[in-house]
Amino acid sequence: MPPEATAPDAALAAEGLVKHYGPTIAVAGLDLVVRPGEVVGLLGPNGAGKTTALRMLAGILRPTQGRVRIGGIDMAERPLEAKALIGFLSGDTQLYQRLSPRETLQYFGRLHGLPEAALGARIDDLVRDLEMASFADRPSATLSAGQKQRANIARAFLHGPSVLILDEPTNALDVLSGRFIVESIRKERAKGRAILFSTHIMSEAEYLCDRIALIHEGRIVDEGEVPALCARAGDAKNLTDAFLYHVERGAPRADGASPGGAA
Ligand SMILES: Nc1ncnc2c1ncn2[C@@H]1O[C@H](COP(=O)(O)OP(=O)(O)OP(=O)(O)O)[C@@H](O)[C@H]1O
């Protein structure tokens, strides 16, 4: 059954998403739903297909097959309307080197069509909430990796999107900055945003996520709340063990056999 048939309240719904890069099958049939006020984590080993999946969900990459709906709007049929509902943080987002974070936010706010007075107030709020005051007016070229990441996150939050898609939002951040970003994501959830993010940090996923989707070789091998995931992964004692169980076992084959050979 299509995911949105079982979740009519979905803010984000993917149905049968597939992506081929030549002979490489990066995503091999992904179904996923995220509801308003929910954080879903996409976890998988390197090369599992997380970035490819998130880019298709954000409308940056065209799927080979399958469908994405954002707030019920079909991404292929009405891409501008669907994308307007999304804040996307890509793993390789670059800031314009000569612009400060404040100027960058002004630029993207205008592209989003935010009225000038409201935009100024919104940027002030983001600078305060993301603790960017000490560097908001410096050229981006002079910022540290963590400062740049805060500015990129501010850009994703800027237009108050109902769906946030964040590819490794705490990548390369120290523990303090990482925790700060995680708390910022929790605040966005409290505002009713639907949030999908990828990470390699298991503790972060356990702390932040309402549900976790484990992806391996382009397929979701299990999905649910952490205790249920652990129970289904041979009574794994934590998320790391559940993750390793699935990776070592391998992704299910089309014929239903387990390629890893384990139970
Ligand atoms: N532009 C591309 N052209 C060809 N193959 C690609 C391209 N982008 C990704 N791939 C391949 O698709 C597969 C999935 O890659 P993807 O970047 O989605 O994985 P990932 O789960 O995000 O990995 P990581 O955790 O290392 O960032 C990999 O085998 C990768 O080599």
The ligand as an SDF file (V2000), in Angstrom:
LIG
                    3D

 31 33  0  0  0  0  0  0  0  0999 V2000
   26.8370   11.0600   -8.7300 N   0  0  0  0  0  0  0  0  0  0  0  0
   27.0560    9.7660   -8.5570 C   0  0  0  0  0  0  0  0  0  0  0  0
   27.4620    8.9900   -9.5970 N   0  0  0  0  0  0  0  0  0  0  0  0
   27.6660    7.6600   -9.4240 C   0  0  0  0  0  0  0  0  0  0  0  0
   27.4830    6.9880   -8.2720 N   0  0  0  0  0  0  0  0  0  0  0  0
   27.0850    7.7010   -7.2160 C   0  0  0  0  0  0  0  0  0  0  0  0
   26.8430    9.1170   -7.2930 C   0  0  0  0  0  0  0  0  0  0  0  0
   26.4420    9.5430   -6.0580 N   0  0  0  0  0  0  0  0  0  0  0  0
   26.4340    8.4600   -5.2640 C   0  0  0  0  0  0  0  0  0  0  0  0
   26.8230    7.3630   -5.9520 N   0  0  0  0  0  0  0  0  0  0  0  0
   26.8990    5.9880   -5.4250 C   0  0  0  0  0  0  0  0  0  0  0  0
   25.6190    5.6640   -4.8880 O   0  0  0  0  0  0  0  0  0  0  0  0
   25.7750    4.9200   -3.6780 C   0  0  0  0  0  0  0  0  0  0  0  0
   25.0640    5.6490   -2.5450 C   0  0  0  0  0  0  0  0  0  0  0  0
   25.7620    6.8590   -2.2770 O   0  0  0  0  0  0  0  0  0  0  0  0
   25.2680    7.9300   -1.2040 P   0  0  0  0  0  0  0  0  0  0  0  0
   26.1740    9.1120   -1.3010 O   0  0  0  0  0  0  0  0  0  0  0  0
   23.8170    8.1510   -1.3970 O   0  0  0  0  0  0  0  0  0  0  0  0
   25.4980    7.1370    0.1630 O   0  0  0  0  0  0  0  0  0  0  0  0
   25.5030    7.6320    1.6750 P   0  0  0  0  0  0  0  0  0  0  0  0
   24.7110    6.6410    2.4360 O   0  0  0  0  0  0  0  0  0  0  0  0
   25.0770    9.0550    1.7620 O   0  0  0  0  0  0  0  0  0  0  0  0
   27.0300    7.4930    2.0670 O   0  0  0  0  0  0  0  0  0  0  0  0
   27.9660    8.2910    3.1240 P   0  0  0  0  0  0  0  0  0  0  0  0
   27.5370    7.8540    4.4880 O   0  0  0  0  0  0  0  0  0  0  0  0
   29.3450    7.7770    2.7740 O   0  0  0  0  0  0  0  0  0  0  0  0
   27.8130    9.7750    2.8730 O   0  0  0  0  0  0  0  0  0  0  0  0
   27.2610    4.7160   -3.4640 C   0  0  0  0  0  0  0  0  0  0  0  0
   27.6160    3.4740   -4.0120 O   0  0  0  0  0  0  0  0  0  0  0  0
   27.8860    5.8490   -4.2840 C   0  0  0  0  0  0  0  0  0  0  0  0
   29.1710    5.5070   -4.7320 O   0  0  0  0  0  0  0  0  0  0  0  0
  1  2  1  0
  2  3  1  0
  2  7  2  0
  3  4  2  0
  4  5  1  0
  5  6  2  0
  6  7  1  0
  6 10  1  0
  7  8  1  0
  8  9  2  0
  9 10  1  0
 10 11  1  0
 11 12  1  0
 11 30  1  0
 12 13  1  0
 13 14  1  0
 13 28  1  0
 14 15  1  0
 15 16  1  0
 16 17  2  0
 16 18  1  0
 16 19  1  0
 19 20  1  0
 20 21  2  0
 20 22  1  0
 20 23  1  0
 23 24  1  0
 24 25  2  0
 24 26  1  0
 24 27  1  0
 28 29  1  0
 28 30  1  0
 30 31  1  0
M  END
$$$$
